[in-house]
Amino acid sequence: MTPQLDVTDSLTSGAAASASKRPVSVLVVVFTRAGEFLLLDRVRPPHFWQSVTGSLQPGETPRAAAVRELREETGLVAGSGLVDLRESRLFPIKPAWRVRYRQGVCFNREHWFALPLPARRRIRLAADEHSGCRWLPAAQAARLTGSWTNRDAIRLLASQYGGC
């Protein structure tokens, strides 16, 4: 079941400042060789679990955004281990979130990346974005995430990396 979005005053009051948000983003799935997938619990909406995500800044490439978002949201440094999955998905932006984009923007293009790790790493959360994190087996992570694209990416990686 996908959680409902909670539109707060802080979301709508910042609409003017973030109206130039690009409808192009990255999804970075972090996982271990043991088949544990990292999910982060968003502050807003609460209890919305997902992998690392974020919009591209002006002039930024998807790879650069993936590296930046990993560092900002988890404290992890991607290095040469970051894998471009060469996959992307176009999805409709939920109406409650459209205030963050130019008027009339209804879809977002998400580019997929992965960061395979030999073992769990200590995660340093961005407290303004995430309230917690979990390392879960692929099936549990896929069930918990609130995003269908995130679910599909986890399943793809689990199938490609020996049934993680």
C-alpha positions as CSV (number, residue, x, y, z in Angstrom):
1,M,0.0,0.0,0.0
2,T,1.4,3.4,-1.0
3,P,1.3,6.0,1.8
4,Q,-0.7,9.2,1.1
5,L,1.2,12.4,0.9
6,D,0.9,14.9,3.7
7,V,0.9,18.4,2.3
8,T,2.2,20.7,5.0
9,D,2.5,24.5,5.2
10,S,6.2,24.1,4.8
11,L,5.7,22.4,1.4
12,T,3.4,25.0,0.0
13,S,5.0,28.0,1.5
14,G,8.3,27.2,-0.2
15,A,6.6,26.8,-3.6
16,A,7.8,30.1,-5.0
17,A,11.4,29.5,-4.0
18,S,11.5,26.0,-5.5
19,A,9.4,26.6,-8.5
20,S,12.4,26.0,-10.7
21,K,12.8,22.4,-9.4
22,R,13.8,20.3,-12.4
23,P,11.5,17.3,-13.3
24,V,14.6,15.1,-13.7
25,S,15.9,13.1,-10.7
26,V,18.0,10.2,-9.7
27,L,17.3,7.0,-7.7
28,V,20.4,5.4,-6.0
29,V,19.9,2.0,-4.6
30,V,22.5,1.1,-2.0
31,F,22.9,-2.6,-1.2
32,T,25.4,-5.1,0.2
33,R,26.8,-8.3,-1.2
34,A,24.8,-10.1,1.4
35,G,21.7,-8.8,-0.2
36,E,20.7,-6.1,2.2
37,F,19.1,-3.0,0.7
38,L,19.2,0.4,2.4
39,L,16.0,2.3,2.8
40,L,15.5,5.8,4.3
41,D,12.4,7.0,6.1
42,R,11.4,10.4,4.9
43,V,10.5,13.2,7.3
44,R,7.7,14.4,4.9
45,P,5.6,12.6,4.3
46,P,6.3,10.5,7.4
47,H,6.8,6.7,7.0
48,F,7.6,7.0,3.3
49,W,10.5,4.6,2.8
50,Q,12.8,4.9,-0.2
51,S,16.3,4.6,-1.5
52,V,18.4,7.7,-2.0
53,T,16.6,10.1,-4.4
54,G,16.9,13.7,-5.5
55,S,16.4,16.2,-8.3
56,L,19.1,17.4,-10.6
57,Q,20.4,20.9,-10.1
58,P,20.7,23.3,-13.1
59,G,23.6,22.1,-15.3
60,E,24.1,18.9,-13.3
61,T,24.4,15.5,-14.9
62,P,22.5,12.5,-13.5
63,R,25.8,10.9,-12.3
64,A,26.9,14.1,-10.5
65,A,23.4,14.3,-8.9
66,A,23.7,10.7,-7.7
67,V,27.1,11.3,-6.2
68,R,25.8,14.5,-4.5
69,E,22.6,12.9,-3.2
70,L,24.4,9.9,-1.8
71,R,26.8,12.2,0.2
72,E,24.0,14.6,1.3
73,E,21.5,11.9,2.4
74,T,23.8,9.1,3.8
75,G,27.3,10.5,4.1
76,L,28.5,7.8,1.7
77,V,31.1,8.6,-0.9
78,A,30.3,6.9,-4.2
79,G,33.8,6.8,-5.7
80,S,34.2,4.4,-8.6
81,G,31.7,1.9,-7.2
82,L,28.7,3.8,-8.4
83,V,27.0,1.9,-11.2
84,D,24.9,3.6,-13.8
85,L,22.1,1.1,-14.4
86,R,21.3,2.8,-17.8
87,E,17.6,2.7,-16.8
88,S,15.1,5.5,-16.3
89,R,11.4,5.8,-15.7
90,L,9.0,8.5,-16.5
91,F,6.3,8.9,-13.8
92,P,3.5,11.3,-13.0
93,I,4.3,13.8,-10.2
94,K,1.7,13.5,-7.4
95,P,-0.5,16.5,-7.5
96,A,0.5,17.5,-3.9
97,W,4.1,17.8,-5.0
98,R,3.5,19.7,-8.3
99,V,3.8,23.1,-6.5
100,R,7.5,22.5,-6.4
101,Y,7.8,22.6,-10.2
102,R,7.0,25.1,-13.0
103,Q,3.3,25.4,-13.7
104,G,2.1,22.6,-16.0
105,V,4.9,20.2,-15.2
106,C,3.3,16.8,-14.4
107,F,5.9,14.2,-15.1
108,N,9.4,13.4,-13.8
109,R,12.2,11.4,-15.5
110,E,14.1,9.3,-12.9
111,H,17.6,7.9,-13.7
112,W,18.7,4.8,-11.9
113,F,22.0,4.1,-10.2
114,A,23.3,1.5,-7.7
115,L,26.0,1.4,-5.1
116,P,27.0,-2.2,-4.2
117,L,28.9,-2.4,-1.0
118,P,30.9,-5.3,0.5
119,A,29.1,-4.8,3.8
120,R,26.8,-2.4,5.7
121,R,28.2,1.1,6.3
122,R,27.4,3.6,9.0
123,I,24.8,6.0,7.6
124,R,24.8,9.7,8.4
125,L,21.2,10.8,7.8
126,A,20.3,14.3,6.7
127,A,17.9,15.1,9.6
128,D,15.9,17.6,7.6
129,E,15.1,14.8,5.0
130,H,15.1,11.5,6.8
131,S,14.2,10.2,10.3
132,G,15.7,6.7,10.1
133,C,17.1,4.0,8.0
134,R,17.0,0.2,7.6
135,W,19.0,-2.5,5.9
136,L,16.5,-5.1,4.6
137,P,16.5,-8.2,2.3
138,A,15.3,-7.3,-1.2
139,A,11.8,-8.7,-0.8
140,Q,11.2,-6.7,2.4
141,A,12.7,-3.6,0.9
142,A,10.6,-3.9,-2.2
143,R,7.4,-4.3,-0.1
144,L,8.3,-1.3,2.2
145,T,9.2,1.3,-0.3
146,G,6.4,3.7,-1.2
147,S,7.6,4.1,-4.8
148,W,6.9,1.7,-7.7
149,T,10.0,2.8,-9.5
150,N,12.1,2.1,-6.4
151,R,10.4,-1.3,-6.0
152,D,11.2,-2.2,-9.6
153,A,14.9,-1.1,-9.2
154,I,15.3,-3.2,-6.1
155,R,13.9,-6.2,-7.9
156,L,16.1,-5.6,-10.9
157,L,19.2,-5.5,-8.8
158,A,18.2,-8.5,-6.7
159,S,17.8,-10.5,-9.9
160,Q,21.1,-9.3,-11.4
161,Y,23.2,-9.8,-8.3
162,G,22.7,-13.4,-7.5
163,G,19.2,-13.2,-6.0
164,C,20.2,-10.8,-3.3
